[in-house]
Amino acid sequence: MRPLCSLRVLRVLRGSNPFSSCPLRGLRVFAVQLPFVVGFVSLAMVIGASGCASSGPKTVPTEPTRARSQGWTEKGDASWYGKPYHGRRTASGEIYDMHEMTAAHRSLPFGTEVRVRRRDTGAEVEVRITDRGPFIKGRIIDLSFAAAKVIGLDIDGVAPVKLKVLGQSRKPRSSTTEGSSSSSGGDHCFWVQVGAFSSSNNAERAVERLEDAGEKALAMESPDGLERVRVGPFQSGKEAAKALRRVVDEWPSARIVECGG
């Protein structure tokens, strides 16, 4: 079905013929009607650009901060954000690092720890709320690039999820301190870094070898341009130490690093 504004334009253009059998009279009629037709078509184009054109994704307004008790759940779609925002200040005041396990939510207090589970694949990841968003209707959480990679969201872009509040983080995770194998505690997360590669192809092959061995691995672009291949993330240094022991024979330079490091 054509939009109403298009039908109105067609009726005008298909109306009385501005020409007649008399050339001179036809010219006079055409000279009178032409400005009207051109003006009407221009007006219709303006209307079409607003009232008749299809609208983009519906946005939702900001929400007041609302604390939720442990175990509170929410269902909707998840998306992710990365490079354009990497290094910028988040709504919480922290600098956004796309390689940390963080996320944006419209109303949960900053520092809230949540578990995000994909409802289509069952993949899970735990993140800390540090930013506000997403503001597109139907989406309930925006994951960091690293968190998206863990559950395959970096490939799909958007996926149905269920999030569950785990509690409140006591302090922000450090972005500079390197973890040790004896570290533990729920306020930190760790990776096992097996190497840094100047070639993205070599990094991809390393990820494939690790995945063939049953590890969850991904490649991260570092500020110096190297591709850091890591296994994880892990919620404690003890879990990271176990992973390190599994891979160190094949990757002698493997080491434990804290999220954001």
Contacts in CASP RR format, 6 or more apart in sequence:
PFRMAT RR
TARGET T0000
AUTHOR 0000-0000-0000
METHOD contacts of the structure
MODEL  1
MRPLCSLRVLRVLRGSNPFSSCPLRGLRVFAVQLPFVVGFVSLAMVIGAS
GCASSGPKTVPTEPTRARSQGWTEKGDASWYGKPYHGRRTASGEIYDMHE
MTAAHRSLPFGTEVRVRRRDTGAEVEVRITDRGPFIKGRIIDLSFAAAKV
IGLDIDGVAPVKLKVLGQSRKPRSSTTEGSSSSSGGDHCFWVQVGAFSSS
NNAERAVERLEDAGEKALAMESPDGLERVRVGPFQSGKEAAKALRRVVDE
WPSARIVECGG
2 10 0 8 1.000
3 48 0 8 1.000
3 52 0 8 1.000
4 52 0 8 1.000
5 44 0 8 1.000
5 47 0 8 1.000
5 48 0 8 1.000
5 51 0 8 1.000
5 52 0 8 1.000
6 44 0 8 1.000
6 52 0 8 1.000
8 44 0 8 1.000
9 40 0 8 1.000
9 41 0 8 1.000
9 44 0 8 1.000
12 37 0 8 1.000
12 40 0 8 1.000
12 41 0 8 1.000
13 37 0 8 1.000
13 41 0 8 1.000
18 26 0 8 1.000
18 29 0 8 1.000
18 30 0 8 1.000
18 33 0 8 1.000
18 34 0 8 1.000
19 26 0 8 1.000
19 29 0 8 1.000
19 30 0 8 1.000
20 26 0 8 1.000
20 29 0 8 1.000
57 136 0 8 1.000
57 137 0 8 1.000
58 136 0 8 1.000
58 137 0 8 1.000
59 135 0 8 1.000
59 136 0 8 1.000
59 137 0 8 1.000
60 106 0 8 1.000
60 135 0 8 1.000
60 136 0 8 1.000
60 137 0 8 1.000
60 138 0 8 1.000
61 135 0 8 1.000
62 106 0 8 1.000
62 132 0 8 1.000
62 135 0 8 1.000
63 106 0 8 1.000
63 107 0 8 1.000
64 107 0 8 1.000
65 107 0 8 1.000
65 108 0 8 1.000
65 109 0 8 1.000
66 107 0 8 1.000
66 108 0 8 1.000
66 109 0 8 1.000
67 108 0 8 1.000
67 109 0 8 1.000
68 108 0 8 1.000
68 112 0 8 1.000
68 165 0 8 1.000
69 165 0 8 1.000
70 165 0 8 1.000
70 166 0 8 1.000
70 167 0 8 1.000
71 164 0 8 1.000
71 165 0 8 1.000
71 166 0 8 1.000
72 164 0 8 1.000
72 165 0 8 1.000
73 162 0 8 1.000
73 163 0 8 1.000
73 164 0 8 1.000
73 165 0 8 1.000
74 140 0 8 1.000
74 162 0 8 1.000
74 163 0 8 1.000
75 119 0 8 1.000
75 140 0 8 1.000
75 160 0 8 1.000
75 161 0 8 1.000
75 162 0 8 1.000
76 138 0 8 1.000
76 139 0 8 1.000
76 140 0 8 1.000
76 160 0 8 1.000
76 161 0 8 1.000
76 162 0 8 1.000
77 138 0 8 1.000
77 139 0 8 1.000
77 140 0 8 1.000
77 158 0 8 1.000
77 159 0 8 1.000
77 160 0 8 1.000
77 161 0 8 1.000
78 116 0 8 1.000
78 118 0 8 1.000
78 139 0 8 1.000
78 140 0 8 1.000
78 141 0 8 1.000
78 142 0 8 1.000
78 143 0 8 1.000
78 153 0 8 1.000
78 158 0 8 1.000
78 159 0 8 1.000
78 160 0 8 1.000
78 161 0 8 1.000
78 163 0 8 1.000
79 134 0 8 1.000
79 136 0 8 1.000
79 139 0 8 1.000
79 141 0 8 1.000
79 142 0 8 1.000
79 143 0 8 1.000
79 153 0 8 1.000
79 157 0 8 1.000
79 158 0 8 1.000
80 142 0 8 1.000
80 143 0 8 1.000
80 144 0 8 1.000
80 145 0 8 1.000
80 147 0 8 1.000
80 148 0 8 1.000
80 153 0 8 1.000
80 154 0 8 1.000
80 157 0 8 1.000
81 98 0 8 1.000
81 104 0 8 1.000
81 142 0 8 1.000
81 143 0 8 1.000
81 144 0 8 1.000
81 145 0 8 1.000
82 98 0 8 1.000
82 144 0 8 1.000
82 145 0 8 1.000
83 98 0 8 1.000
83 145 0 8 1.000
85 96 0 8 1.000
85 98 0 8 1.000
86 96 0 8 1.000
86 97 0 8 1.000
86 98 0 8 1.000
87 95 0 8 1.000
87 96 0 8 1.000
87 97 0 8 1.000
88 95 0 8 1.000
88 96 0 8 1.000
89 95 0 8 1.000
89 96 0 8 1.000
90 96 0 8 1.000
90 102 0 8 1.000
90 104 0 8 1.000
90 130 0 8 1.000
90 131 0 8 1.000
90 132 0 8 1.000
91 104 0 8 1.000
91 110 0 8 1.000
91 130 0 8 1.000
91 131 0 8 1.000
91 132 0 8 1.000
92 110 0 8 1.000
92 111 0 8 1.000
92 129 0 8 1.000
92 130 0 8 1.000
92 131 0 8 1.000
93 130 0 8 1.000
94 130 0 8 1.000
94 172 0 8 1.000
95 175 0 8 1.000
96 102 0 8 1.000
96 130 0 8 1.000
96 131 0 8 1.000
96 144 0 8 1.000
97 144 0 8 1.000
97 175 0 8 1.000
97 260 0 8 1.000
98 144 0 8 1.000
98 145 0 8 1.000
98 146 0 8 1.000
99 144 0 8 1.000
99 145 0 8 1.000
99 146 0 8 1.000
99 220 0 8 1.000
99 259 0 8 1.000
99 260 0 8 1.000
99 261 0 8 1.000
100 144 0 8 1.000
100 146 0 8 1.000
100 173 0 8 1.000
100 175 0 8 1.000
100 259 0 8 1.000
100 260 0 8 1.000
101 125 0 8 1.000
101 126 0 8 1.000
101 127 0 8 1.000
101 128 0 8 1.000
101 144 0 8 1.000
101 146 0 8 1.000
101 147 0 8 1.000
101 173 0 8 1.000
101 189 0 8 1.000
101 233 0 8 1.000
101 259 0 8 1.000
102 127 0 8 1.000
102 128 0 8 1.000
102 129 0 8 1.000
102 130 0 8 1.000
102 131 0 8 1.000
102 144 0 8 1.000
102 147 0 8 1.000
103 114 0 8 1.000
103 116 0 8 1.000
103 127 0 8 1.000
103 128 0 8 1.000
103 129 0 8 1.000
103 130 0 8 1.000
103 131 0 8 1.000
103 141 0 8 1.000
103 142 0 8 1.000
103 143 0 8 1.000
103 144 0 8 1.000
103 147 0 8 1.000
104 129 0 8 1.000
104 130 0 8 1.000
104 131 0 8 1.000
104 132 0 8 1.000
104 133 0 8 1.000
104 134 0 8 1.000
104 141 0 8 1.000
104 142 0 8 1.000
105 112 0 8 1.000
105 114 0 8 1.000
105 129 0 8 1.000
105 131 0 8 1.000
105 132 0 8 1.000
105 133 0 8 1.000
105 140 0 8 1.000
105 141 0 8 1.000
105 142 0 8 1.000
106 132 0 8 1.000
106 133 0 8 1.000
106 134 0 8 1.000
106 135 0 8 1.000
106 140 0 8 1.000
108 114 0 8 1.000
108 129 0 8 1.000
108 165 0 8 1.000
109 129 0 8 1.000
109 168 0 8 1.000
110 129 0 8 1.000
110 130 0 8 1.000
111 128 0 8 1.000
111 129 0 8 1.000
111 130 0 8 1.000
111 168 0 8 1.000
111 169 0 8 1.000
111 172 0 8 1.000
112 128 0 8 1.000
112 129 0 8 1.000
112 165 0 8 1.000
112 167 0 8 1.000
112 168 0 8 1.000
112 169 0 8 1.000
113 126 0 8 1.000
113 127 0 8 1.000
113 128 0 8 1.000
113 129 0 8 1.000
113 165 0 8 1.000
113 166 0 8 1.000
113 167 0 8 1.000
113 168 0 8 1.000
113 169 0 8 1.000
114 126 0 8 1.000
114 127 0 8 1.000
114 128 0 8 1.000
114 129 0 8 1.000
114 141 0 8 1.000
114 163 0 8 1.000
114 164 0 8 1.000
114 165 0 8 1.000
114 166 0 8 1.000
115 124 0 8 1.000
115 125 0 8 1.000
115 126 0 8 1.000
115 163 0 8 1.000
115 164 0 8 1.000
115 166 0 8 1.000
116 124 0 8 1.000
116 125 0 8 1.000
116 126 0 8 1.000
116 127 0 8 1.000
116 141 0 8 1.000
116 143 0 8 1.000
116 147 0 8 1.000
116 151 0 8 1.000
116 161 0 8 1.000
116 162 0 8 1.000
116 163 0 8 1.000
117 123 0 8 1.000
117 124 0 8 1.000
117 161 0 8 1.000
117 162 0 8 1.000
117 163 0 8 1.000
117 164 0 8 1.000
118 124 0 8 1.000
118 151 0 8 1.000
118 152 0 8 1.000
118 153 0 8 1.000
118 159 0 8 1.000
118 160 0 8 1.000
118 161 0 8 1.000
119 159 0 8 1.000
119 160 0 8 1.000
119 161 0 8 1.000
119 162 0 8 1.000
120 159 0 8 1.000
120 160 0 8 1.000
121 151 0 8 1.000
121 152 0 8 1.000
121 159 0 8 1.000
123 150 0 8 1.000
123 151 0 8 1.000
123 152 0 8 1.000
124 151 0 8 1.000
125 143 0 8 1.000
125 147 0 8 1.000
125 150 0 8 1.000
125 151 0 8 1.000
126 166 0 8 1.000
126 189 0 8 1.000
126 235 0 8 1.000
127 143 0 8 1.000
127 144 0 8 1.000
127 147 0 8 1.000
128 169 0 8 1.000
128 172 0 8 1.000
128 173 0 8 1.000
130 172 0 8 1.000
131 142 0 8 1.000
133 142 0 8 1.000
134 140 0 8 1.000
134 141 0 8 1.000
134 142 0 8 1.000
139 158 0 8 1.000
140 161 0 8 1.000
140 163 0 8 1.000
141 161 0 8 1.000
141 163 0 8 1.000
143 151 0 8 1.000
143 153 0 8 1.000
145 154 0 8 1.000
146 218 0 8 1.000
146 220 0 8 1.000
146 233 0 8 1.000
146 259 0 8 1.000
147 153 0 8 1.000
148 154 0 8 1.000
148 157 0 8 1.000
149 218 0 8 1.000
150 216 0 8 1.000
150 218 0 8 1.000
150 232 0 8 1.000
150 233 0 8 1.000
151 159 0 8 1.000
152 159 0 8 1.000
153 159 0 8 1.000
169 187 0 8 1.000
170 187 0 8 1.000
171 187 0 8 1.000
173 187 0 8 1.000
173 188 0 8 1.000
173 189 0 8 1.000
173 258 0 8 1.000
173 259 0 8 1.000
173 260 0 8 1.000
174 188 0 8 1.000
174 258 0 8 1.000
174 260 0 8 1.000
175 260 0 8 1.000
175 261 0 8 1.000
176 260 0 8 1.000
176 261 0 8 1.000
177 258 0 8 1.000
177 261 0 8 1.000
178 256 0 8 1.000
178 257 0 8 1.000
178 258 0 8 1.000
178 261 0 8 1.000
179 188 0 8 1.000
179 190 0 8 1.000
179 237 0 8 1.000
179 256 0 8 1.000
179 257 0 8 1.000
179 258 0 8 1.000
180 237 0 8 1.000
180 256 0 8 1.000
181 237 0 8 1.000
181 238 0 8 1.000
181 240 0 8 1.000
181 241 0 8 1.000
181 244 0 8 1.000
181 256 0 8 1.000
182 237 0 8 1.000
182 241 0 8 1.000
183 190 0 8 1.000
183 236 0 8 1.000
183 237 0 8 1.000
183 258 0 8 1.000
184 236 0 8 1.000
184 237 0 8 1.000
184 238 0 8 1.000
185 235 0 8 1.000
185 236 0 8 1.000
185 237 0 8 1.000
186 235 0 8 1.000
186 236 0 8 1.000
188 235 0 8 1.000
188 236 0 8 1.000
188 237 0 8 1.000
188 258 0 8 1.000
188 259 0 8 1.000
189 233 0 8 1.000
189 234 0 8 1.000
189 235 0 8 1.000
189 258 0 8 1.000
189 259 0 8 1.000
190 232 0 8 1.000
190 233 0 8 1.000
190 234 0 8 1.000
190 235 0 8 1.000
190 236 0 8 1.000
190 237 0 8 1.000
190 239 0 8 1.000
190 240 0 8 1.000
190 256 0 8 1.000
190 257 0 8 1.000
190 258 0 8 1.000
190 259 0 8 1.000
191 230 0 8 1.000
191 231 0 8 1.000
191 232 0 8 1.000
191 233 0 8 1.000
191 234 0 8 1.000
191 240 0 8 1.000
191 256 0 8 1.000
191 257 0 8 1.000
191 258 0 8 1.000
191 259 0 8 1.000
192 230 0 8 1.000
192 231 0 8 1.000
192 232 0 8 1.000
192 234 0 8 1.000
192 240 0 8 1.000
192 243 0 8 1.000
192 244 0 8 1.000
192 247 0 8 1.000
192 254 0 8 1.000
192 255 0 8 1.000
192 256 0 8 1.000
192 257 0 8 1.000
193 228 0 8 1.000
193 229 0 8 1.000
193 230 0 8 1.000
193 254 0 8 1.000
193 255 0 8 1.000
193 256 0 8 1.000
193 257 0 8 1.000
194 206 0 8 1.000
194 210 0 8 1.000
194 217 0 8 1.000
194 229 0 8 1.000
194 230 0 8 1.000
194 231 0 8 1.000
194 247 0 8 1.000
194 251 0 8 1.000
194 253 0 8 1.000
194 254 0 8 1.000
195 206 0 8 1.000
195 228 0 8 1.000
195 229 0 8 1.000
195 251 0 8 1.000
195 253 0 8 1.000
195 254 0 8 1.000
196 222 0 8 1.000
196 226 0 8 1.000
196 227 0 8 1.000
196 228 0 8 1.000
196 229 0 8 1.000
197 203 0 8 1.000
197 206 0 8 1.000
197 219 0 8 1.000
197 226 0 8 1.000
197 227 0 8 1.000
197 228 0 8 1.000
197 229 0 8 1.000
198 225 0 8 1.000
198 226 0 8 1.000
198 227 0 8 1.000
199 227 0 8 1.000
200 219 0 8 1.000
200 227 0 8 1.000
202 227 0 8 1.000
203 219 0 8 1.000
203 227 0 8 1.000
203 228 0 8 1.000
203 229 0 8 1.000
204 219 0 8 1.000
206 217 0 8 1.000
206 219 0 8 1.000
206 229 0 8 1.000
207 217 0 8 1.000
207 218 0 8 1.000
207 219 0 8 1.000
207 229 0 8 1.000
209 250 0 8 1.000
210 217 0 8 1.000
210 229 0 8 1.000
210 231 0 8 1.000
210 247 0 8 1.000
211 217 0 8 1.000
213 246 0 8 1.000
213 247 0 8 1.000
213 250 0 8 1.000
215 231 0 8 1.000
215 232 0 8 1.000
215 243 0 8 1.000
215 246 0 8 1.000
215 247 0 8 1.000
216 231 0 8 1.000
216 232 0 8 1.000
217 229 0 8 1.000
217 230 0 8 1.000
217 231 0 8 1.000
217 232 0 8 1.000
218 229 0 8 1.000
218 230 0 8 1.000
219 227 0 8 1.000
219 228 0 8 1.000
219 229 0 8 1.000
219 230 0 8 1.000
220 227 0 8 1.000
220 228 0 8 1.000
220 229 0 8 1.000
220 230 0 8 1.000
221 227 0 8 1.000
221 228 0 8 1.000
222 228 0 8 1.000
230 257 0 8 1.000
231 243 0 8 1.000
231 247 0 8 1.000
232 240 0 8 1.000
232 243 0 8 1.000
233 259 0 8 1.000
234 240 0 8 1.000
234 243 0 8 1.000
237 256 0 8 1.000
240 256 0 8 1.000
241 256 0 8 1.000
244 254 0 8 1.000
244 255 0 8 1.000
244 256 0 8 1.000
247 254 0 8 1.000
248 254 0 8 1.000
END
